[in-house]
């Protein structure tokens, strides 16, 4: 149970254990003070993926119980928890929760104030709703994957950051907090249908704006903001490490040129797209002359240049350290709770699966507190 005063303190959430967006949503809510109880299946939801639950950062900050929901007695134990909960998180394929007897109709009948949050890839409705898929499929169909890469080359997979995490887990957390806020006014719960394909579509608002204004035709690696230009690009330094350059505005571009020693007049026509391929090659040759850190010493703060850090490096950078963006639990590096609050900061209440308990204990605790 969380003992710190996060902004969501007092909220009780039942979360069905899973992988990806569901646990990420639970982590976000727990980090900010909600009391999240994770209901795992016998053997563990992540066992098939070879994950060590004790080192699964997405599961931090919760008490955890094990229930076989195919057993009617276990299902009744879960529903008894629902009676005292404010929210419910499930990330199964459409129809699974209903077949187990724990779908939104059954849960809301018992607790009309409940916010029932569901996250899937394709959504609860539509011709693809029952089809299997993963992050790569959802971002492909939504149009995001086609934007990642270089002209004439296969799209580059951006890990599972866009679909699972941003388009799924973050969207569900936002949807649930919104519905929980509304429930305080109406006294009524509702279902939150967070589909990754919907979330990814929403993330494309800025790129669709560029397209509507005739500033981007959708070809990857051709727009100034996706690697088409020499002033918004990554470059390999002499030591094999990389720099990121984002010198769009004239003052920043001038500072970048000054730091890199790009004095040739051909660099004056910054937005002449016909010159970009040649200028990128010339900048690449220049950056390859020194190491990444040597270049960072040369560039002024106005040059819009930053090192491309690996996961092994991020915690040691002075800015990340000053903001405590990364924390350690033993030898496990993990992100700090976000966003920051001035009066009710979030915190990591416990390591993953530190608090194993049983449904009866949680139910007694919740019932005693009303």
C-alpha positions, 0 to 999 in steps of 0.5 A: 500500500502506498504511504506517500501523498501522491496526487492520486492518493486514495484511489483504489485500482484493480489491475489484471497483470499482463505485459506492455501497456496495461502494466505501464498504465498501472505503474503510472497510476501507482507512481502518483499515489493510487493504490493498485493491486495487481491480480496475476495468474498462476505461473505469472502473466509474463512467464511465457516471455521469460521475464523475471517478475522481480526485475520488471519495472512496469510492475513496481509499486503494487501489492500483488495477488494470484488468482485463477480466474477460471475458478468461480471462487477466484472470480468471486474474490476478484469481484469482491475487490471490485466492490471497493475499487475506483478503477479496473485495468484489463488488457485482454483481447475483446471478449476474454474478460466477459467470458471469465465473468469479469467484463464491464457489465458484470463489474459495473452492475456491482459497482456503478462508480467503477471506471473500467479501463481496457487497452487493446491493439485494435480496439473493442470494435471494428473489423480487426478487433478480434485479430492478433497483433503487436506494436509494430502492426498497430503503428503500421496501420495507423500510419506512424511506421511509414514515417520512420526511416530513410527514402527507399529503405524499409521503415525503422522500428522505433522499439515499442515506444509509440504503440504500446507505451504512448499510444496504449498505456499512457492513453489509458492512464489519461483516459482513466484519470479523466473518467475518474475525475468525471465520476466525482461529479456524476457519481457514475463510472464508465468504460474507457476503450483505449486502443493503441491504433487510436492513440497512435493516430492521435500522436500524428496530429503534428505530422498531419498538420504538416501534410495539410499545409503542404510541407510534408508529403509523407516520404520518410527522411525527406522532411527537415524534421525527420532527417532530411536536412543537414541541420536536423540529423544524427552524426557519427563521431570519430569514436563511433558515438553519435551527436543529435543536431536540431539547429532549425532556427537561424540563431541556432543554425549559426551557432551550430555552424560556428561550433562545427567550423562550417564556414563555406557559403554553401551552408548559407542557404539553410532551407534549399532542399536540393542541397541537403543531401550534399550538405549532410555528407559534408557535415558527416565528414566534419563530425567524424573528425572528433569524438562525441565528447570533444564535439560537445566541448566545442558547441555552445548551448545555442547550437541545439546539439546533444549527445546520443546517450545509451541506456548505460550512460543516461543516469550519469549525465549531469542534467539527468542526475540533477533532475533525478530522471533515473533511479536505482533499486539495487542494481536495477535502473528505472525511470523516476515518476513523472510528471513533477508536482509541487505539493503532492510528488509521486514516488516509487512505493516498492520494488516489483512484486515486493508485496505479495499477498492474498485477496482476502487480506486486500479485501479486509483492508479495503473493507475496513477503510470503507 
